[in-house]
């Protein structure tokens, strides 16, 4: 769990957006381990179960008071402060996983909650996810500080017993009560994780809310795609598409006029699947934002998302210009624009 949280932290706080797949995998792995630990809290060995945790505010206050007096009683299992810290860590990590799944479903339209989560809910959940992440960092820091106090100041052996199941008291090695792990506990805990994984897989296979696959009409792909990328309709609003199609005689300095029936057919397709009909991040943050030029690259969000990209990238042969979404976003034709599908061309490709 320590390693997985570390991977999630690095990919969440430091890595670029296209590392999101690794972050998501770490989140799934963390969910499985948390499910096992929560089940183990009821079915596991004696000092692993929640019922043996000395949880009481009076106990916590008294233990802290003793520490301030340079005293720390020895416990075979968790001491009151340590038990409270474990509960706080578990709650923080569960909150992190749940908000992560909601964010993944609402903003990326992926995962077991994508079939019922809207973009707005996912967007709100992202803020909570970030708060939970910092909460986990704070909890880990406090937890490590507690371990240092116990091991360095009071010279209590607490790390080795967690590995061996044996603890030294008054110079004698004790085998705590309930050290033996029951087969029933192991089987039921693993079964619980299996049910969680199977259920999540089934839910993840359901169509996501607010996104649907589109088949581009041949006339749109040929006429518009002849000069530039045939954009996903959700990148612009219906109003913007109508204005663009009505001004083809001066289409950004070019005469792109089409026959009446052809223009009407393309306009019908674009407006029927415009940004208002999709609940994706790109539809909300770019497609529904109007600009005087009707260019998506003039929206504030497009500029914010691309501000870290050097101008030379857009001049590469494989890209050509800022409006060639398909060059870097491998799933651009689908309208999803999943962060992990970003692949910047290297060199002069």
C-alpha positions as CSV (number, residue, x, y, z in Angstrom):
1,X,0.0,0.0,0.0
2,X,2.9,2.3,0.8
3,X,4.4,1.8,-2.7
4,X,1.1,2.2,-4.4
5,X,0.3,5.4,-2.6
6,X,3.8,6.7,-3.5
7,X,3.1,5.9,-7.2
8,X,-0.3,7.6,-7.0
9,X,1.3,10.7,-5.4
10,X,4.1,11.1,-7.9
11,X,1.8,10.6,-10.9
12,X,-0.9,12.9,-9.4
13,X,1.3,15.7,-8.1
14,X,4.3,15.7,-10.4
15,X,3.8,13.7,-13.6
16,X,2.3,15.2,-16.8
17,X,-1.3,14.5,-17.8
18,X,-0.4,11.6,-20.1
19,X,0.7,9.6,-17.0
20,X,-3.0,9.4,-15.9
21,X,-3.2,5.7,-16.9
22,X,-0.5,4.9,-14.3
23,X,-2.3,7.0,-11.7
24,X,-5.6,5.2,-12.4
25,X,-4.0,1.8,-12.2
26,X,-2.5,2.8,-8.8
27,X,-5.9,3.9,-7.7
28,X,-7.5,0.6,-8.7
29,X,-4.7,-1.3,-6.9
30,X,-5.2,0.9,-3.8
31,X,-9.0,0.2,-3.9
32,X,-8.3,-3.6,-3.9
33,X,-5.9,-3.3,-1.0
34,X,-8.3,-1.1,1.0
35,X,-11.1,-3.6,0.4
36,X,-8.9,-6.4,1.8
37,X,-7.8,-4.3,4.8
38,X,-11.4,-3.3,5.7
39,X,-12.5,-7.0,5.4
40,X,-9.4,-8.0,7.4
41,X,-10.5,-5.5,10.1
42,X,-13.4,-7.9,10.8
43,X,-12.0,-11.2,9.8
44,X,-8.3,-11.0,10.4
45,X,-5.9,-11.8,13.2
46,X,-6.6,-10.5,16.7
47,X,-4.7,-7.2,16.7
48,X,-5.6,-6.4,13.1
49,X,-9.3,-6.3,13.9
50,X,-11.0,-3.0,14.6
51,X,-12.7,-4.3,17.7
52,X,-9.3,-4.5,19.4
53,X,-8.4,-0.9,18.6
54,X,-8.3,1.1,21.9
55,X,-10.4,3.9,20.4
56,X,-11.6,6.5,22.9
57,X,-11.0,10.2,23.2
58,X,-10.1,9.8,26.8
59,X,-7.5,7.2,25.9
60,X,-6.0,9.4,23.2
61,X,-5.8,12.5,25.5
62,X,-4.3,10.4,28.3
63,X,-1.7,8.9,25.9
64,X,-0.7,12.3,24.6
65,X,-0.5,13.7,28.1
66,X,1.9,10.8,29.1
67,X,4.0,11.5,26.0
68,X,4.4,15.1,27.0
69,X,5.6,13.9,30.4
70,X,8.2,11.7,28.5
71,X,6.3,8.5,29.2
72,X,4.8,6.1,26.7
73,X,3.2,2.8,27.9
74,X,4.0,-0.3,25.8
75,X,1.0,-1.9,24.0
76,X,1.1,-5.3,22.3
77,X,-1.3,-3.9,19.7
78,X,-2.0,-0.3,18.7
79,X,-1.8,2.4,21.3
80,X,-4.8,4.8,21.4
81,X,-3.1,7.5,19.2
82,X,-1.8,4.9,16.8
83,X,-5.2,3.3,16.5
84,X,-6.9,6.6,15.8
85,X,-4.2,7.4,13.2
86,X,-4.9,4.1,11.4
87,X,-8.6,4.9,11.2
88,X,-7.8,8.4,9.9
89,X,-5.5,7.0,7.3
90,X,-8.1,4.5,6.1
91,X,-10.9,7.1,5.9
92,X,-8.6,9.4,4.0
93,X,-7.5,6.7,1.6
94,X,-11.1,5.5,1.0
95,X,-12.1,9.1,0.3
96,X,-9.3,9.4,-2.1
97,X,-10.3,6.3,-4.0
98,X,-14.0,7.1,-4.1
99,X,-13.5,10.7,-5.3
100,X,-11.0,9.5,-7.8
101,X,-13.5,7.1,-9.3
102,X,-16.1,9.8,-9.5
103,X,-13.7,12.2,-11.1
104,X,-12.6,9.5,-13.6
105,X,-16.2,8.7,-14.5
106,X,-17.4,12.3,-14.8
107,X,-14.5,14.0,-16.5
108,X,-12.8,11.1,-18.4
109,X,-16.0,9.0,-19.0
110,X,-14.1,5.9,-17.8
111,X,-14.3,3.5,-14.9
112,X,-17.1,1.8,-13.0
113,X,-18.9,5.0,-12.2
114,X,-18.9,6.5,-15.7
115,X,-22.4,5.2,-16.5
116,X,-24.0,7.4,-13.9
117,X,-21.6,10.3,-13.2
118,X,-22.0,13.7,-14.9
119,X,-19.2,16.1,-15.8
120,X,-20.3,18.6,-13.2
121,X,-20.2,16.0,-10.4
122,X,-16.8,14.8,-11.7
123,X,-15.5,18.3,-11.8
124,X,-16.7,19.0,-8.2
125,X,-15.3,15.6,-7.1
126,X,-11.9,16.5,-8.5
127,X,-11.6,19.4,-6.0
128,X,-12.5,17.0,-3.2
129,X,-10.0,14.5,-4.5
130,X,-7.2,17.0,-4.3
131,X,-8.2,18.0,-0.8
132,X,-8.2,14.3,0.2
133,X,-4.8,13.8,-1.4
134,X,-3.3,16.6,0.7
135,X,-5.1,15.1,3.7
136,X,-3.4,11.8,3.1
137,X,0.0,13.5,2.8
138,X,-0.6,15.2,6.1
139,X,-1.8,12.0,7.8
140,X,1.3,10.2,6.5
141,X,3.6,12.9,7.9
142,X,1.9,12.7,11.3
143,X,2.0,9.0,11.2
144,X,5.7,8.9,10.4
145,X,6.4,11.5,13.2
146,X,4.6,9.2,15.6
147,X,6.7,6.2,14.5
148,X,9.9,8.3,15.0
149,X,8.8,9.3,18.5
150,X,8.1,5.7,19.5
151,X,11.2,4.3,18.0
152,X,13.8,7.0,18.6
153,X,12.7,8.7,21.8
154,X,10.9,5.8,23.7
155,X,12.9,3.0,22.0
156,X,9.8,0.9,21.4
157,X,10.1,-1.8,18.9
158,X,7.0,-1.4,16.7
159,X,8.2,-2.0,13.1
160,X,9.7,-5.5,13.4
161,X,6.6,-6.9,15.3
162,X,4.4,-5.8,12.4
163,X,6.5,-8.1,10.1
164,X,7.2,-11.0,12.4
165,X,4.1,-11.0,14.7
166,X,6.3,-11.2,17.8
167,X,7.0,-8.4,20.2
168,X,9.5,-8.0,23.1
169,X,8.2,-7.0,26.5
170,X,10.5,-6.8,29.5
171,X,13.2,-8.6,27.6
172,X,11.0,-11.5,26.6
173,X,9.6,-12.2,23.1
174,X,5.8,-12.6,23.2
175,X,3.6,-14.2,20.7
176,X,0.5,-12.0,20.9
177,X,-3.0,-13.5,21.2
178,X,-4.6,-14.5,17.9
179,X,-1.3,-14.5,15.9
180,X,-2.4,-17.4,13.8
181,X,-4.3,-16.3,10.7
182,X,-7.5,-18.3,10.0
183,X,-8.0,-19.7,6.6
184,X,-11.6,-18.6,6.8
185,X,-10.6,-15.0,7.3
186,X,-8.1,-15.1,4.4
187,X,-10.7,-16.7,2.0
188,X,-13.5,-14.3,2.9
189,X,-11.2,-11.3,2.6
190,X,-9.9,-12.3,-0.8
191,X,-13.4,-13.2,-1.9
192,X,-14.5,-9.7,-1.0
193,X,-11.8,-8.2,-3.1
194,X,-12.8,-10.5,-6.0
195,X,-16.4,-9.5,-5.8
196,X,-15.3,-5.8,-5.8
197,X,-13.1,-6.3,-8.9
198,X,-15.8,-8.3,-10.7
199,X,-18.5,-5.8,-10.0
200,X,-16.3,-2.9,-11.0
201,X,-15.4,-4.6,-14.3
202,X,-19.1,-5.2,-15.1
203,X,-20.0,-1.6,-14.3
204,X,-17.1,-0.2,-16.3
205,X,-18.3,-2.0,-19.4
206,X,-21.6,0.0,-19.3
207,X,-21.9,2.9,-21.8
208,X,-20.7,6.2,-20.1
209,X,-23.2,8.9,-19.4
210,X,-23.0,11.9,-21.7
211,X,-20.8,10.4,-24.4
212,X,-21.6,8.2,-27.4
213,X,-19.6,7.0,-30.4
214,X,-20.2,8.9,-33.6
215,X,-19.8,7.8,-37.2
216,X,-18.7,10.7,-39.3
217,X,-20.7,10.9,-42.6
218,X,-18.6,10.4,-45.6
219,X,-19.5,13.8,-47.0
220,X,-18.2,15.5,-43.8
221,X,-15.0,13.5,-43.7
222,X,-14.2,14.2,-47.3
223,X,-15.3,17.8,-47.7
224,X,-14.1,19.2,-44.4
225,X,-11.3,16.6,-43.9
226,X,-9.8,17.5,-47.2
227,X,-8.3,20.7,-45.9
228,X,-8.0,20.1,-42.2
229,X,-9.0,17.6,-39.4
230,X,-12.6,16.6,-39.5
231,X,-13.3,17.8,-36.0
232,X,-15.6,16.1,-33.5
233,X,-18.8,18.1,-33.4
234,X,-18.6,18.5,-29.6
235,X,-15.7,20.9,-30.0
236,X,-18.1,23.7,-31.0
237,X,-21.7,24.7,-30.1
238,X,-24.6,24.4,-32.5
239,X,-24.6,28.2,-32.8
240,X,-21.0,28.3,-33.7
241,X,-21.3,25.5,-36.2
242,X,-24.2,27.3,-38.0
243,X,-22.2,30.5,-38.2
244,X,-19.1,28.6,-39.5
245,X,-21.1,26.8,-42.1
246,X,-22.9,30.0,-43.1
247,X,-19.6,31.8,-43.7
248,X,-17.8,29.2,-45.9
249,X,-17.2,31.8,-48.7
250,X,-14.7,33.4,-46.4
251,X,-13.6,30.5,-44.2
252,X,-10.6,32.0,-42.4
253,X,-9.3,33.6,-45.6
254,X,-10.3,30.8,-47.9
255,X,-13.3,30.2,-50.1
256,X,-14.6,26.8,-48.9
257,X,-18.1,27.2,-50.4
258,X,-20.1,24.0,-50.8
259,X,-23.3,23.1,-52.7
260,X,-26.5,23.9,-50.8
261,X,-27.5,20.2,-50.1
262,X,-23.9,19.3,-49.1
263,X,-23.7,22.3,-46.7
264,X,-27.1,21.5,-45.2
265,X,-26.2,17.8,-44.7
266,X,-23.0,18.7,-42.9
267,X,-24.6,21.4,-40.8
268,X,-27.3,19.0,-39.7
269,X,-24.7,16.5,-38.6
270,X,-22.6,19.1,-36.7
271,X,-25.5,20.7,-34.9
272,X,-27.1,17.4,-34.0
273,X,-24.0,16.3,-32.2
274,X,-22.7,19.7,-31.0
275,X,-21.2,20.5,-27.6
276,X,-24.6,20.8,-26.0
277,X,-25.3,17.1,-26.7
278,X,-22.2,15.8,-25.0
279,X,-21.2,15.8,-21.3
280,X,-17.5,15.5,-21.7
281,X,-14.8,17.8,-20.3
282,X,-13.9,19.1,-23.8
283,X,-17.5,19.8,-24.6
284,X,-18.0,21.8,-21.4
285,X,-14.6,23.7,-21.2
286,X,-14.1,24.4,-24.9
287,X,-17.1,23.4,-27.1
288,X,-19.6,25.5,-25.1
289,X,-17.4,28.5,-24.8
290,X,-18.1,31.1,-27.5
291,X,-15.4,33.1,-29.2
292,X,-15.7,35.9,-31.7
293,X,-13.6,34.0,-34.2
294,X,-15.4,30.6,-33.5
295,X,-11.9,29.1,-33.2
296,X,-11.5,26.6,-30.3
297,X,-7.9,27.7,-30.0
298,X,-9.1,31.2,-28.9
299,X,-10.9,29.8,-25.8
300,X,-9.3,30.5,-22.5
301,X,-9.3,26.9,-21.5
302,X,-7.6,25.7,-24.7
303,X,-4.8,28.3,-24.1
304,X,-4.5,27.2,-20.4
305,X,-4.2,23.5,-21.3
306,X,-1.6,24.2,-24.0
307,X,0.5,27.0,-22.4
308,X,3.3,24.6,-21.4
309,X,3.8,23.3,-25.0
310,X,6.6,25.0,-26.9
311,X,5.6,26.7,-30.1
312,X,8.0,24.6,-32.1
313,X,5.9,21.5,-31.4
314,X,3.0,23.0,-33.4
315,X,5.4,23.6,-36.3
316,X,6.6,20.0,-36.6
317,X,5.7,18.2,-39.7
318,X,3.5,15.7,-37.9
319,X,1.5,18.5,-36.3
320,X,1.5,21.5,-38.7
321,X,-0.6,23.9,-36.7
322,X,-2.5,24.4,-33.4
323,X,-5.7,23.1,-34.9
324,X,-4.5,19.6,-35.7
325,X,-5.9,17.9,-32.6
326,X,-5.4,14.4,-34.0
327,X,-1.6,14.8,-34.1
328,X,-1.3,14.7,-30.3
329,X,-4.6,13.5,-29.0
330,X,-4.9,9.9,-30.4
331,X,-8.6,9.7,-29.4
332,X,-9.6,13.1,-30.7
333,X,-11.9,11.6,-33.4
334,X,-14.0,10.1,-30.6
335,X,-14.4,13.4,-28.7
336,X,-13.2,11.9,-25.4
337,X,-9.7,13.5,-25.3
338,X,-8.6,11.2,-22.5
339,X,-5.4,12.7,-20.9
340,X,-3.5,9.4,-21.1
341,X,-4.0,9.4,-24.9
342,X,-1.8,12.5,-25.4
343,X,1.4,11.6,-27.3
344,X,3.5,14.6,-28.4
345,X,5.4,13.8,-31.6
346,X,9.1,13.9,-31.0
347,X,11.9,15.3,-33.2
348,X,10.8,16.3,-36.6
349,X,8.3,13.5,-37.1
